[in-house]
Amino acid sequence: MGIHGCFFHLAQNVYKKVQAVGLQERYHNDEDLAVSVRMIPALAFVPLDKVVEAFETLQDSLPAELEGVINYFEDTYIGHLLRRRRATPMYHTQIWNVHSRVVNDLPRTNNGVEGWNRKMQSAITSHHPNIWRFLRILQREQSLTNAQLNQLFGGHAPQPPKKKYKDCSVRISHIVADFNNRSIKDYLKAIALNISV
């Protein structure tokens, strides 16, 4: 198992670039531009071996005002084109691509890990806790985890995701399963209509 990035953070990075190039207000007021922007992080849902081809197709179809955003995405996540090959991007495609995670019904974000980290930070409450305090916090966390496992073992259902997130995940799964039956632009637009940045 390799390192997996978080789709939420990928989308946030694209939105930060939208802000940096001065398109934030236009993004919120122009639905066509907003969909075009969201098609960029939607590349994360393309099968790994088709990402570069999909990027090049998308790159040629986006409005000119998104040139700064698409150049940022290319340099950071795809690799800038040098003669006949691409430079190594800052983040390899295998890290940020979520296609196989959707196919295998796995989380697209690491929000659960971040939530646990925030919970631990708030429990520690000091910058340099002594080892005994840290061990007590870990023991309490393990005790809570054991209680949750016992509930699951005893037949209690885990807390379901909110309906709107579940419905969105189902729609995205259907779109991903239909990849081979859509043009790349239609595929990216369908994903873009189900994600936010």
Stockholm file with secondary structure:
# STOCKHOLM 1.0

chainA/1-197         MGIHGCFFHLAQNVYKKVQAVGLQERYHNDEDLAVSVRMIPALAFVPLDKVVEAFETLQDSLPAELEGVINYFEDTYIGHLLRRRRATPMYHTQIWNVHSRVVNDLPRTNNGVEGWNRKMQSAITSHHPNIWRFLRILQREQSLTNAQLNQLFGGHAPQPPKKKYKDCSVRISHIVADFNNRSIKDYLKAIALNISV
#=GR chainA/1-197 SS CCCCCCHHHHHHHHHHHHHHTTCHHHHHHCHHHHHHHHHTGGGGGSCGGGHHHHHHHHHHHSCGGGHHHHHHHIIIIICCEETTEECCCSSCHHHHCCHHHHHTTCCSSCHHHHHHHHHHHHHHCSSSCCHHHHHHHHHHHHHHHHHHHHHHHTTCCCCCCCHHHHHHHHHHHHHHHTGGGSCHHHHHHHHHTTCCC
#=GC SS_cons         CCCCCCHHHHHHHHHHHHHHTTCHHHHHHCHHHHHHHHHTGGGGGSCGGGHHHHHHHHHHHSCGGGHHHHHHHIIIIICCEETTEECCCSSCHHHHCCHHHHHTTCCSSCHHHHHHHHHHHHHHCSSSCCHHHHHHHHHHHHHHHHHHHHHHHTTCCCCCCCHHHHHHHHHHHHHHHTGGGSCHHHHHHHHHTTCCC
//
